[in-house]
């Protein structure tokens, strides 16, 4: 964004004369990481309250997924950022997804997602992920640690998300054996972008549903028996979609490329 009349440059704030201070670079964005994935079912009536129209309930009402993942992420314009500044590129994330559909096409809406740094927080707002700051912890497997071990039957991993002095989400998995990519839920994200109007809070300047445009790859997949807990909070309503049934889980490597999104509905 630049012109003679508007000399400041950048993709996101802060805009500056050289344009190198933007918190978020333009897409494409590239991600890689290790995922703890827990599948669950919550009360369908409760889930419906979190799904904004025109999105509808999916083919399995109340079905949801929790991801704990540690990402390394860079952009097309700054492919060396993981080397230049790992703090800007490596971060953990906890995501809650609820199955939904749009015009008969199943996907997932994200009511909650937590991260631990400003760069990915802001990028989430650009995309439509409602990110909040938190502390996130994940088990690290290690083939060379005889008491922890690597990916094998009986291996145990856990993810914990806590924020504002409260534990919010906890997921664990005990590996039972290898799995095929076809066993994983197919992911397609429907997201909400929302930006308030500084003059009139009741009329946002941006309020829309977008479909994320992404490619995803997985590898080295293990399945297992999962446990999952959502906790009561004074500042989050996550307990409102607490699991009523745990459906197992997976641990796997993942690669993701996000090119942006497509607006499929505007409320404004």
C-alpha positions as CSV (number, residue, x, y, z in Angstrom):
1,X,0.0,0.0,0.0
2,X,1.8,3.1,-1.2
3,X,1.3,6.2,-3.4
4,X,2.5,9.8,-3.6
5,X,-0.4,10.9,-1.5
6,X,0.1,8.1,1.0
7,X,3.8,7.3,1.3
8,X,3.6,4.8,4.2
9,X,4.0,1.2,3.2
10,X,3.2,-2.3,4.5
11,X,0.6,-5.1,4.6
12,X,-0.5,-4.5,8.1
13,X,0.1,-2.0,10.9
14,X,2.4,-0.4,11.6
15,X,2.8,1.2,8.2
16,X,6.2,3.0,7.8
17,X,8.2,4.7,5.1
18,X,10.2,1.6,4.2
19,X,7.3,-0.9,4.9
20,X,9.5,-3.3,6.9
21,X,7.8,-2.9,10.3
22,X,4.4,-4.5,9.5
23,X,3.5,-7.1,12.1
24,X,2.1,-9.4,9.4
25,X,3.5,-10.0,5.9
26,X,1.2,-10.7,3.0
27,X,0.3,-14.2,2.1
28,X,1.1,-16.9,1.1
29,X,2.0,-18.1,4.6
30,X,3.8,-21.5,5.2
31,X,3.5,-23.6,8.3
32,X,4.9,-26.9,9.6
33,X,4.5,-28.6,12.9
34,X,3.6,-31.5,15.1
35,X,-0.1,-31.9,16.1
36,X,-1.9,-33.5,19.0
37,X,-5.4,-33.9,17.7
38,X,-8.4,-34.9,19.9
39,X,-11.8,-35.6,18.5
40,X,-14.9,-35.1,20.5
41,X,-18.7,-34.6,20.4
42,X,-20.4,-31.8,22.4
43,X,-24.1,-31.2,22.9
44,X,-25.5,-30.3,19.5
45,X,-27.7,-27.5,20.9
46,X,-24.7,-25.9,22.6
47,X,-22.6,-26.2,19.5
48,X,-25.3,-24.5,17.4
49,X,-25.2,-21.4,19.5
50,X,-21.5,-20.9,18.5
51,X,-22.2,-21.4,14.7
52,X,-23.1,-18.1,13.1
53,X,-25.6,-18.1,10.2
54,X,-25.6,-18.5,7.3
55,X,-23.3,-21.4,8.4
56,X,-25.3,-24.4,9.4
57,X,-24.7,-27.5,11.5
58,X,-22.6,-30.1,9.8
59,X,-23.5,-33.7,8.9
60,X,-22.4,-34.8,12.4
61,X,-23.9,-32.1,14.7
62,X,-21.8,-31.4,17.8
63,X,-18.6,-33.0,16.3
64,X,-15.5,-31.1,17.1
65,X,-11.7,-31.2,17.0
66,X,-9.0,-29.8,19.3
67,X,-5.5,-29.2,18.0
68,X,-2.4,-28.5,20.1
69,X,0.4,-27.7,17.7
70,X,3.8,-26.0,17.7
71,X,4.3,-24.2,14.4
72,X,7.2,-22.9,12.5
73,X,5.7,-20.4,10.1
74,X,7.2,-18.0,7.5
75,X,5.9,-15.9,4.6
76,X,6.7,-15.7,0.9
77,X,8.2,-12.3,1.4
78,X,10.3,-13.3,4.4
79,X,11.2,-17.0,3.9
80,X,14.3,-16.8,6.2
81,X,12.4,-15.4,9.2
82,X,12.7,-18.7,11.1
83,X,16.5,-18.2,11.0
84,X,16.5,-14.4,11.3
85,X,14.2,-14.3,14.3
86,X,12.8,-17.6,15.5
87,X,10.7,-15.8,18.2
88,X,8.7,-14.3,15.3
89,X,8.2,-17.7,13.5
90,X,8.0,-20.5,16.1
91,X,4.9,-20.6,18.3
92,X,2.4,-23.0,20.0
93,X,-1.3,-22.9,19.3
94,X,-4.5,-24.4,20.7
95,X,-7.5,-24.5,18.4
96,X,-11.1,-25.6,19.0
97,X,-13.0,-26.4,15.8
98,X,-16.7,-27.2,15.5
99,X,-18.1,-28.9,12.4
100,X,-20.5,-26.8,10.3
101,X,-21.5,-26.5,6.7
102,X,-22.1,-23.8,4.0
103,X,-24.5,-24.6,1.2
104,X,-24.0,-28.3,1.9
105,X,-20.2,-28.1,2.0
106,X,-18.9,-29.4,5.3
107,X,-16.2,-27.5,7.2
108,X,-15.2,-26.2,10.6
109,X,-15.8,-23.0,12.4
110,X,-13.3,-21.9,15.0
111,X,-14.9,-20.3,18.1
112,X,-11.7,-20.3,20.1
113,X,-7.9,-20.3,19.4
114,X,-5.0,-19.3,21.5
115,X,-1.4,-18.4,20.7
116,X,1.6,-16.8,22.5
117,X,2.9,-14.0,20.3
118,X,1.7,-10.8,18.7
119,X,2.6,-11.7,15.1
120,X,0.3,-14.7,14.9
121,X,-2.3,-13.0,17.0
122,X,-2.6,-10.2,14.4
123,X,-2.4,-12.6,11.4
124,X,-5.3,-14.5,13.0
125,X,-7.4,-11.3,13.0
126,X,-6.6,-10.8,9.3
127,X,-7.7,-14.3,8.4
128,X,-10.7,-14.5,10.7
129,X,-9.3,-16.7,13.5
130,X,-10.4,-15.2,16.9
131,X,-7.0,-15.5,18.5
132,X,-6.2,-14.7,22.1
133,X,-3.0,-14.8,24.0
134,X,-2.2,-17.8,26.3
135,X,0.5,-20.0,27.6
136,X,0.5,-23.4,25.8
137,X,2.6,-26.4,26.7
138,X,3.1,-29.7,24.8
139,X,4.9,-32.9,25.4
140,X,8.1,-33.3,23.4
141,X,8.8,-36.8,22.2
142,X,12.4,-37.9,21.8
143,X,13.8,-41.1,20.5
144,X,17.0,-40.6,22.4
145,X,15.3,-40.1,25.8
146,X,14.7,-43.6,27.1
147,X,12.0,-42.5,29.5
148,X,10.1,-40.4,27.0
149,X,10.7,-42.2,23.8
150,X,9.5,-41.4,20.3
151,X,6.5,-42.4,18.2
152,X,5.5,-45.9,19.3
153,X,2.6,-47.8,20.8
154,X,2.2,-46.7,24.4
155,X,3.8,-43.2,23.8
156,X,2.0,-40.4,25.8
157,X,1.6,-36.8,24.9
158,X,-0.4,-33.9,26.4
159,X,-1.2,-30.3,25.6
160,X,-2.3,-27.6,28.1
161,X,-3.6,-24.2,27.4
162,X,-3.9,-21.6,30.2
163,X,-4.6,-17.9,30.1
164,X,-5.4,-15.0,32.5
165,X,-4.5,-17.3,35.5
166,X,-6.9,-20.1,34.4
167,X,-6.5,-23.5,32.8
168,X,-8.8,-23.6,29.8
169,X,-8.1,-26.7,27.7
170,X,-6.2,-30.0,28.4
171,X,-5.9,-32.8,25.9
172,X,-3.9,-36.0,26.1
173,X,-3.2,-39.0,23.8
174,X,-1.9,-42.5,24.4
175,X,-0.6,-44.0,21.1
176,X,-2.2,-47.3,20.0
177,X,-0.7,-47.7,16.5
178,X,0.0,-46.1,13.1
179,X,-2.8,-44.5,11.1
180,X,-3.5,-43.6,7.5
181,X,-4.1,-40.1,6.1
182,X,-7.7,-41.2,5.2
183,X,-8.5,-41.7,8.9
184,X,-8.0,-38.0,9.7
185,X,-10.9,-35.5,9.4
186,X,-10.7,-33.4,6.3
187,X,-10.3,-29.8,7.2
188,X,-11.9,-26.8,5.6
189,X,-12.2,-23.6,7.6
190,X,-15.1,-21.2,7.6
191,X,-14.0,-18.1,9.6
192,X,-15.5,-14.8,10.8
193,X,-13.7,-11.5,10.1
194,X,-15.0,-8.7,12.4
195,X,-13.7,-5.2,12.8
196,X,-15.6,-2.6,14.9
197,X,-16.5,0.9,13.7
198,X,-14.6,3.4,15.9
199,X,-17.6,5.9,15.6
200,X,-20.5,3.4,16.0
201,X,-19.8,0.2,17.9
202,X,-23.2,-1.3,16.8
203,X,-22.2,-1.1,13.1
204,X,-18.9,-2.9,12.3
205,X,-16.9,-1.8,9.3
206,X,-16.1,-5.4,8.5
207,X,-18.3,-8.3,9.4
208,X,-18.2,-11.3,7.1
209,X,-17.7,-15.1,6.8
210,X,-14.8,-16.2,4.7
211,X,-13.6,-19.6,3.4
212,X,-9.9,-20.1,4.0
213,X,-7.9,-21.0,0.9
214,X,-5.3,-23.5,2.0
215,X,-3.4,-26.7,1.2
216,X,-2.6,-29.2,3.9
217,X,-0.3,-32.2,4.0
218,X,0.2,-34.8,6.8
219,X,2.8,-37.4,7.6
220,X,3.9,-39.9,10.2
221,X,0.4,-40.4,11.7
222,X,-0.3,-42.2,14.9
223,X,-3.8,-42.8,16.4
224,X,-4.6,-43.3,20.1
225,X,-7.0,-43.0,23.0
226,X,-7.7,-39.4,23.9
227,X,-8.8,-37.5,27.0
228,X,-10.1,-33.9,26.7
229,X,-11.2,-31.3,29.2
230,X,-12.6,-27.8,28.9
231,X,-12.6,-25.7,32.1
232,X,-14.9,-23.1,33.5
233,X,-13.5,-19.6,33.1
234,X,-14.5,-16.1,34.1
235,X,-13.3,-14.7,30.7
236,X,-14.0,-17.4,28.2
237,X,-17.2,-19.5,27.4
238,X,-15.2,-22.6,26.4
239,X,-17.0,-24.8,29.0
240,X,-20.2,-24.2,27.0
241,X,-19.0,-26.6,24.4
242,X,-17.4,-29.1,26.7
243,X,-17.1,-32.7,25.4
244,X,-19.9,-35.2,26.2
245,X,-18.0,-37.9,24.3
246,X,-14.3,-38.4,23.4
247,X,-13.8,-40.1,20.0
248,X,-10.0,-40.8,20.1
249,X,-7.3,-38.8,18.5
250,X,-4.1,-38.6,16.4
251,X,-0.6,-37.3,16.6
252,X,1.1,-36.3,13.3
253,X,3.3,-34.0,11.3
254,X,1.5,-31.3,9.3
255,X,2.4,-28.9,6.6
256,X,0.1,-26.0,5.7
257,X,0.1,-23.3,3.0
258,X,-2.4,-20.5,3.2
259,X,-3.0,-18.3,0.2
260,X,-5.7,-16.1,1.8
261,X,-9.5,-16.4,1.8
262,X,-12.7,-15.9,-0.1
263,X,-15.6,-13.9,1.3
264,X,-18.7,-16.0,1.1
265,X,-21.1,-13.8,3.2
266,X,-21.1,-10.2,4.4
267,X,-23.4,-9.0,7.2
268,X,-22.6,-5.3,6.4
